[in-house]
């Protein structure tokens, strides 16, 4: 009986969202430490510097994609919709292909990395923001109509991109294909600081509306009845999501299903309060990317690429959410 009673507080403690968040942080730190320190050669300074660049890129991508997905699912009240599924990544693909088709691959390859990243960031964030603000503020369409429009436009952008790719010569096609796939191990070092600044400023802007976001999780009608300016908050979220997705995609490339995985796992572990779910999504993203790269590199010997594994697992998870009726 004493042993049984002694287990009760432990079980109750393990159900605490804050404790689970702390455990996630410890696991993420462990994965980062292992990735940096395991199997170091004699000339460890160069290898640690190279791995540090990769880890920082993964952390930035995890933060941007995780936060963007949680926010987007909050305003759409849907657990399967992500910025990638809505066509945000398709804008990036269209920019790369149209640039290669109109100007040639030389600009994509020879342009300074910081200038190229900045142009892609402005074009992506500007195009997505202008489109959604036009539909949401100017035309004052319902959010669900805007979501449907985003899905249709995403398919349109992907179709145009696929058509233009067929018209490229083989050398240009190979260059463009390399740009359209995510890569966490070839991040340019000079892009890390500007990307970190954009992502940090975007996430910090959410602090004043953190409680409004919790109320918006209840749905548009309840949020309005409880005094939340749903339209203004939605515009704020769209601006933040556009900046985060643009910064991450221009840094490492498009990863469509990473956000779907980390956001839904965060809800399952810590609930829907944004002060907990947003950090949990970031930590799960870091654990997924760094831990996955660690396994591929030291256990599987790079038998496949990490983005391929994430897309495969995310696709299966997406189908499970749809088939089990847990989209909302």
N, C-alpha and C positions, 0 to 999 in steps of 0.2 A: 504493500500500500504506500509506503514511504517513497519507494522508487517511482511509483506511478504518479504521485503528487509532485515529485520533483521534476517530472518531465513536462507538466502543464505550463509553467511559465516559459520554458524554452520554446515550446510549440507556439505559444502566444507571441513570443518575441520574434520568432521567425516569420510570423505573418505581418510584422510591422513593415510598411512600405519604406520607411527611412532606413531600417536595417538592411533590407534588400538592396536599396540604393548604395549603401556603404559596401556591401559585398560585391556588387557590380564594379564599384570603383577599385576595390582591391584586385579583382580578377583582371580588370583592364590594365592596371599598373603592372601586374605580374606578367601579362602577355607582352606588354611593351618592354619590360626589363629582359624577358627571355629572348625576344626578337633582337634586341640590341647586343646581348652579351653571349648568346649561345654560339658555340663553334667559332670563336674568334681566332684568326691567324696571328702570326707573329707581328705583322704590321697592322696592329689593331686600330690605330688612329684613323687611317683612311677608311677602313671598313665600317667603323662606328659612325663616322661622318656620313658615309653613304646611306647607312641604315637609318640614321637620324632624319635625313631628308625624306626618306620614304615614310617613316612613322609620322612625321609632322604632316605630310600630305594626306595620309590616311585619317589622322585626327581631324584635320580641317574638312575633309570630305564627309566623314561621319557626322560631324557637328552640323554642317550645312544641310545635308540630305535628311538627317534625322529630324532636325527642328522644322525644316520646310514641310516634311510629310505630316508631322503631328499638327502643325498649324493648318495645313490644307484640309486635313480630315476633320478638324474642329469646325471650320466654317461650312464644310459640305455635309457634315454629319454622316459620313460614310467611311468605313474602315478599309475599303479596297481602292479608293481613288487616291492617286499620288500625283505630284507634279509631272513625273515621267510619263505616266499613263495618259495624263491630260494633254501631252504634247509639248511640254516645256523643252524637253531634250530634242524634239524634232526641229525646233527653231535653230538650235545649235548645229544640227546636221545639215539643215538647209543653208545656213550661212557658209559652212565649209564648202559644200558642193557648189553653190552658186559662185562663190569666190574663185574656186578652181576652174569652173566652167567659163566664167567671164574674163578673168584676168590671167589664169594659168597657175600652176602649182608653185612657181618660183616665189610668189609673194607669201604663200603659206609657209614655205620652208626657210626663206632667207630673212623674213621679217624679224626684228628684235623680239625676244620672248615677252618682255614686259609690255611693249606696244601692242603686240598681237593679242595678249591676254586682255589688255584694257579695252581694245576695240571690240573683242568678242563679248566682254562683260557688258559694255554699254549697249551693243546691238541686241543682245539677248534680253537683258533686263528692260531695255527701252521698248522693244517690240512687244514683249509679253505684258508689261505694265500698261502700255498705251492701248493694247487690244482689250484687256479686261476692264480698264477704267472707262473706255468708250462704251462697252456693253453694259457696265454696271452703273456708272455715274451719268453718262450722257443719255443713253437710251433707257436707263433705269429698268433693265430687265431683271426678272427673277433669277436668283442665284442658281437654281436648278437648270434654267434655260442656258445660263452662261456655261455651266458644267457641260451640258450637251454640246454647245457650240465649241467648247475647247476640245472635246473628243473628236468632233467632225474635222476641225481645223488641224488637229494632230495627224489624223489619217491623211488629210490633204497634203500637208507638208512632207510626210513620209513618202507619199506617192510621187510628188514632184521630185523629191530627192532621188528616189530610185530610178525615175525616168532619166534625169540628167546624168546619173552615174553611168547609165548604159551608153551615153553619147561621148564619154571621156575616153581618151586614148589609154592603153594599158598602163603606162608609167604614171600618168596623173591619177588613174583609178587606184593604183597601189598606194600612192601617197595619201589620197583621201581616205581610203579604207583604214589606214593606220591611224588617222586622226579621229575616226568615228568610233573607235573602240577605247574603252577606259583602260588606263594604265596607271598603277599606283607606284611602280618602281622607276619611272622615268620622269618624275616631276622636276621641273626646273627650279633650282634653288632660289633664284631671285624673284620668283613668283610667290613664295611662301609668305613673306611679310605683307605685301599688299592684299593677298587673299585673306590672311588672318585678320587684317584691319577691317575689311569689308564684312566678313562673317561676324566678327565681334561686335561691330557697331549695329548690325542688323539684329542680332540676338539681344543686345542690351536695350534696344528700343522697345522690346516686349515687356520690360519690367513694369512700366506704368499701367499696362492693360492686362496684367496677369490674372486679376480677379474677373475681369470682363470675359476673358477667354474661357475660364471655368464655367461661367454662366452660359456662354454660347454653346458649350458642349451639350446643353439641355435641349437645343433646338431653337430655331429663329423665333417662333411664337412665344415660347417661355422667356427667352432672353429679352425680347422687347417688353413683355409684361413686367419683367423685373427691373426695368429701367436702363437696359443696355442699349446704346446706339449701335444697332446691329450693322447698319450700312457703313458707318464711319470705321468701326472696328474691322469689318471685312476688307475695306479699302487698305487699311494699315497692314493687315495680314497679307494681302495680295502683293503689296510693295515689298514686304520683307521676304516673302517666298520667292518673288522674282529675283531679288538681289542674291539670296542664298543659292538658289539653283544655278543662276548665271555664274557666280563665283566658283562653285564646285565643278560645274561642267566644263568651264573654260580651263580649270586647273588640271583635272584628271580625266575628263571625258564623261560621257553619259553612263549612268548605272541605274537602270529603270526600276528594279525591284528591291534594291537595298533599303530604301525608305519604307516600303511595305513590310518588310521583315522586322526592322528594328522598332517601328512605331507600334505594331501589334504586340510584339513581345514586351514592350514597355508597358502597354496597357494591362497586360496579363500579370505583370510583376508588381506594379506600383499604383495602378488605377489611372484615372483620367485627370487628376489635378495637375495642371501644367507645371507647377513648381517642382513636381516630382517626375512627371512623364517626360518632360523635355530633357532633363539631365540623364534620365534612364535611357532614352533613345540614343543620346550621344554616346554613353558608355557602352551600350550594346553594339552600336555601330563600330566603335573602336575595337571592342573585343572580337567582333565578327571579321573585320578587315585585318587587324594585326594578328589575331590568332589563326585566321585562315591562311594568311601568307606564311606564318611560321610553320604550319602543318605542311603546306605545299612545298616549302623550301627545304625543310629538314626531315620530313617523313616521307612525302611522296616524290621528292626530287623533281619538282616542277613538271609533274606529269600533265598538268593542265594549267590554265590561267585562272586566277582568282575571280575576275569578273564573270567568266563563263560559269563557274560554280555558283556564284551568287545569283545570276540570272536563272539558272536551272532550279535552284532551291526556291527562289522567289516565285517563279512560275507555278511550281507545285503548290506553294503556300497560297497563292492567289486562287487557284482552283479549289482548294480546300475551303477557303473562306466563302466562296460563292456557293459551293455545293452544300455546305453545312448551314447556310443562311445566316452567317455572322457578319454580313457586310455592314450592318448598322450597330 
